[in-house]
Amino acid sequence: MVIIPCSQVTAKNDHEKMVQQLNQLIKNDPDLQGAITGVSIRSAESGEIIYDHQGDVRLRPASNLKLLTAAAALHVLGEDYSFPTEILTDGAMKKNILQGNLFIKGKGDPTLLKSDFDKMAVELQKLGIKKITGNLVGDDSWYDDVRYSLDLPWSDETTHYGAQISALTASPTTDYDAGSVMVSIKPGKKSGDKPVVEITPKTNYVKIINHAETVPADSSKEIKIEREHAKNIITIKGNLPINAKVEKNWIGVWDPTRFALSLMEQSLSEQGITITGKIKTGLVPDTAETLVTHRSMPLSELLVPFMKLSNNGHAEMLMKEMGKVVKGEGSWEKGIEVLKTEIAKWGLNPKTMVIRDGSGVSHVDLIPANQVSQLLFAVKKEKWFPHYLYSLPVAGAREKMVGGTLRNRLKDQEVQGKVQAKTGTISTVSSLSGYLETKSGQTIIFSILLNNLLDEEKGKKIEDRIVQLLANS
């Protein structure tokens, strides 16, 4: 007679109960009627699938695709990888005059702030430069000139999460939304006044047309901010109550290369360095001499704003960077080739997927939930895994750069701080994949991909219910 330990019987019963509860939730939730649900649950210890509902069905992952992009970038580029920005010249110094052109060559740094352009200008001033007789030239040729990923909706063009991708770009704040400006709108002093508008960084690159009005405190807030297609004219319309908080919006600029150039020109001017030539884009000649090199933070640190805040621009720049470093071409096509080669090393099958970008903004991207959970299991053995894990949003953690996109979710005591996972949202799609510590102290890996939802926000509540159910197993 075989005696089965009591603990094994209990574990089996718990597992059967979990399976039953998950099946009931997926079958009976009214918001999943007519939708497609892919769920994959694995043991973090063995990698064994312990629950699978349509886990091999290809589904749109939304920003869960970033889990693949981040892992591949860490593997290809390394956690210490940083992005240089170079200031070069083809001229010579005579007294305090640089006789020739000044070039700024971008190599994919999405974290350049106005303060970084200031630092580069200070370095040039220290070299004794007070005047430049040539042009200020921006070189963004490190990547190709395709600014938008293949399936980006036209309606995303003016948003920070749909901003143009360039190897030479700039960010407004330490969220590092490259290629955008932050527009802050606060009420005027009295009803009838125009609201006060500020742009970060302070720049003349965008023009503001303010048609908004400050209205009485009991009025409703209705503010609309629009940028004209192919222009940098931002129009503000609507009403802002006199007691309203500051309204902040991030707007993608048209031509981020010229935006970065304009900030560099501004910084040079503020340091007393004049340019007699034009501000233009072009290529750095092979004979040019490097004067200043600025380096970004390492990839291990960049991962935090990238993954915690689900930064689309970072994902696309990393995709192009992988293409540049491995294939010699900074394009989506080559980057995706590199990504597919890398994920195959972790037991994923790229032939079961459709990958069109690095961020998951595409409605054509398709990945099965079982492939996502396989990735999350396989990368645990990599030396860079602690950085990868740390970059994932932590459920219910209030600090923005800890909780990220999960900071206002899963605040219940049994799950708060015990879930580290990547969120995902595009129209009709919601996703959540990551790691969870159960009340019994086990770590499980999960991937939840919900497609064809009538309301993607309701998908968040379903994901949270699934996670809470798993936490109690």
Disulfide bonds with the S-S distance in Angstrom:
none
